[in-house]
Amino acid sequence: MTALCSEIRHCAKPHKVGRNAKKHRDIIVMSKKIDSNPLFEGQREKSGSVTFDKYSFQYHWALYRVISNHSDQQEYAVIIELHEDVVVSNSLNVDRAKFEFNQVKTNKSPFNTHQLVEIKKGGNSVLGKLIKDVSSKPYVTKIETLNLVTSNKFNLELAKENVELKIIRKEDLSSIQISDLESELKKEIGISDLPENLRFIISDISDSDYQTILIGTIAKLIVYSLALIQMQKAFICF
């Protein structure tokens, strides 16, 4: 996030020639970049940052994503508790960056249609909140995927029977299931169509032994990194 912010600040530095006109133009450019980047919008909620224990699984899931991306040698940035629980950027370049927004949930039973669209007292449903929070934002086109991540499963009707998916896309749902969700969302937030980039994701780590899994994942990364260093040294010597 620091890299993104510093790059934008660099874009806004005025030059000596035509200072006033250039400064005005830079302000406009900077404003457009801010509008199209979710990192510059005010944080939606802050309570999660304070009550760390309550969101322990969420933080560990974010760490798991960091390790996974690092192992794949991908460029990335991970931001926790900004607009959604975990925001992942695929680049540190403000012009190229695309984002995935993840709402991370721990639930004792699989999410069914009712649990997804049940409107909470004084708020929105789980699915309605996820979609509503970003649907009208100027940076919506920069969001590649909008993910609801659960430590359990989803009890949703799929287009193909007798299959189990770790990632469920809109096209994986049956027409009846899509219609049921869209009908409830239209009544709740006035949106008739499920977003094409919506994903229902079953976490790779469970909410019962995620710390043990993270320790093993970190150990694998260390072993892999050391082996890579040794290979590089051997190549240089050769």
C-alpha positions in Angstrom: 0.0 0.0 0.0 2.9 2.3 0.7 4.2 1.8 -2.8 0.9 2.6 -4.3 0.5 5.8 -2.2 4.1 7.0 -2.8 3.7 6.5 -6.6 0.6 8.7 -6.7 2.2 11.3 -4.6 5.1 11.3 -7.1 2.6 11.9 -9.9 1.3 15.0 -8.2 4.6 16.9 -7.9 4.5 20.1 -9.9 7.3 21.1 -12.4 8.9 24.5 -12.7 7.6 25.3 -16.1 4.0 26.5 -16.1 3.7 25.8 -12.4 0.1 26.9 -11.8 -1.4 25.2 -14.9 0.7 22.1 -14.3 -0.3 22.0 -10.6 -4.0 22.3 -11.5 -3.7 19.5 -14.1 -1.8 17.2 -11.6 -4.5 17.7 -9.0 -7.1 16.6 -11.5 -5.1 13.6 -12.5 -4.5 12.7 -8.9 -8.2 13.0 -8.1 -9.0 10.6 -10.9 -6.5 8.1 -9.6 -7.9 8.4 -6.1 -11.4 7.9 -7.3 -10.4 4.7 -9.1 -8.4 3.2 -6.4 -10.1 1.6 -3.3 -7.0 2.2 -1.1 -7.8 5.9 -1.0 -11.4 5.6 0.2 -12.2 5.9 3.9 -12.2 2.6 5.9 -15.7 1.2 6.2 -15.3 -0.1 9.7 -12.6 -0.2 12.4 -13.8 -2.4 15.2 -12.3 -5.5 13.6 -8.8 -4.0 14.0 -9.3 -3.6 17.7 -10.8 -6.9 18.6 -8.1 -9.0 17.1 -9.0 -12.3 18.8 -12.5 -12.2 17.3 -11.1 -12.0 13.8 -8.2 -14.4 14.3 -9.2 -16.7 11.5 -9.5 -13.8 9.1 -6.0 -12.6 9.9 -4.5 -16.1 9.5 -6.4 -16.5 6.2 -4.9 -13.3 5.0 -1.4 -14.5 6.0 -2.0 -17.8 4.2 -2.8 -15.8 1.0 0.4 -13.8 1.5 2.5 -17.0 1.7 0.7 -18.5 -1.2 1.3 -15.5 -3.5 4.9 -15.2 -2.3 5.5 -18.9 -3.0 4.2 -18.4 -6.5 6.5 -15.4 -6.8 3.6 -13.1 -7.7 3.6 -9.3 -7.1 0.9 -8.5 -4.5 -0.3 -6.4 -1.7 -2.6 -7.5 1.0 -4.7 -5.1 3.0 -6.8 -6.2 6.0 -10.0 -4.5 7.3 -10.3 -1.7 4.7 -13.5 -2.1 2.7 -13.8 -5.8 3.0 -12.1 -8.1 5.5 -9.2 -8.8 3.2 -8.3 -6.9 0.0 -5.7 -8.4 -2.3 -4.0 -6.4 -5.1 -2.2 -8.1 -7.9 0.3 -5.2 -8.5 2.0 -2.4 -6.7 1.6 -0.2 -9.8 -1.4 2.1 -9.3 -2.4 2.0 -13.0 -2.2 -1.7 -13.4 -3.5 -2.9 -10.0 -6.6 -5.1 -10.0 -8.2 -6.1 -6.7 -10.1 -9.0 -5.2 -12.4 -8.2 -2.3 -12.8 -11.0 0.3 -15.4 -11.2 3.0 -14.1 -14.0 5.3 -16.6 -15.9 7.5 -16.5 -18.7 10.0 -19.7 -20.6 10.2 -20.6 -23.8 12.1 -22.9 -25.1 9.3 -22.8 -24.7 5.5 -24.1 -21.4 4.1 -27.5 -22.0 2.5 -29.7 -19.5 0.5 -31.6 -18.4 3.6 -28.3 -17.6 5.6 -26.9 -15.7 2.6 -29.9 -13.4 2.1 -31.3 -13.2 5.6 -31.4 -9.5 6.5 -29.7 -8.7 9.9 -31.4 -6.4 12.3 -30.5 -2.8 11.3 -28.3 -3.9 8.4 -28.0 -6.1 5.4 -27.7 -9.7 4.6 -24.3 -11.3 4.2 -24.6 -11.4 0.5 -26.3 -8.0 0.2 -23.7 -6.3 2.2 -20.8 -7.8 0.1 -22.4 -6.6 -3.1 -23.8 -3.3 -1.9 -20.5 -2.0 -0.5 -18.8 -2.0 -3.9 -21.6 -1.8 -6.5 -21.7 2.0 -6.7 -18.0 2.7 -6.1 -15.9 4.4 -8.9 -13.3 1.7 -8.7 -15.8 -1.1 -9.3 -14.2 -1.9 -12.7 -10.9 -2.6 -10.9 -12.4 -5.4 -8.8 -11.6 -8.7 -10.5 -13.4 -10.9 -8.0 -15.8 -10.3 -5.2 -15.4 -13.3 -2.8 -17.4 -14.7 0.0 -15.0 -17.0 1.8 -16.1 -19.5 4.4 -14.3 -22.0 6.7 -17.2 -24.4 6.1 -19.1 -25.1 2.9 -22.0 -23.7 0.8 -25.2 -25.6 0.5 -26.2 -24.2 -2.9 -27.8 -25.9 -5.9 -25.3 -26.3 -8.7 -25.9 -26.6 -12.4 -24.2 -30.0 -12.4 -25.3 -32.6 -9.9 -23.0 -34.6 -7.7 -20.0 -32.3 -7.9 -18.1 -30.5 -5.2 -16.4 -27.2 -6.0 -13.9 -25.2 -3.8 -14.7 -22.1 -5.8 -18.3 -21.6 -7.0 -18.9 -19.1 -9.8 -22.2 -17.7 -11.0 -22.2 -20.0 -14.0 -21.8 -23.0 -11.6 -25.1 -22.3 -10.0 -28.4 -23.7 -11.2 -30.8 -21.3 -12.9 -33.2 -21.8 -10.0 -30.5 -21.0 -7.4 -29.5 -17.8 -9.3 -33.2 -16.7 -9.5 -33.7 -17.3 -5.8 -30.7 -15.2 -4.8 -31.4 -12.4 -7.3 -35.0 -12.2 -6.2 -34.0 -11.6 -2.6 -31.2 -9.1 -3.5 -33.6 -7.1 -5.7 -35.9 -6.7 -2.6 -33.0 -5.8 -0.3 -30.6 -3.6 -2.3 -32.4 -3.1 -5.7 -29.9 -5.2 -7.7 -31.5 -7.6 -10.2 -28.4 -9.5 -11.3 -25.7 -11.4 -9.4 -22.3 -9.8 -10.3 -20.4 -11.9 -12.8 -17.3 -11.7 -10.7 -19.0 -13.0 -7.5 -17.3 -16.1 -6.1 -18.3 -18.4 -3.2 -15.0 -19.9 -1.9 -14.3 -22.6 0.6 -11.2 -21.8 2.5 -8.1 -24.0 2.1 -7.6 -23.7 5.9 -10.2 -24.7 8.5 -11.2 -22.6 11.5 -10.1 -25.3 13.9 -6.4 -26.0 13.1 -5.5 -23.0 11.0 -2.5 -22.1 13.2 -1.0 -25.6 12.7 -1.6 -25.4 8.9 0.1 -21.9 8.8 3.1 -23.2 10.7 3.5 -26.0 8.1 3.0 -23.6 5.2 5.6 -21.2 6.6 8.1 -24.1 7.1 7.6 -25.2 3.4 8.2 -21.6 2.2 11.4 -21.4 4.2 12.6 -24.8 2.9 11.7 -23.8 -0.7 13.5 -20.4 -0.3 16.7 -22.0 1.1 16.7 -24.5 -1.7 16.3 -21.7 -4.3 19.2 -19.8 -2.8 21.4 -22.9 -2.9 20.5 -23.4 -6.6 21.4 -19.8 -7.4 24.7 -20.1 -5.6 25.5 -23.3 -7.5 24.6 -21.7 -10.8 26.9 -18.7 -10.1 29.8 -21.0 -9.1 29.3 -23.0 -12.3 
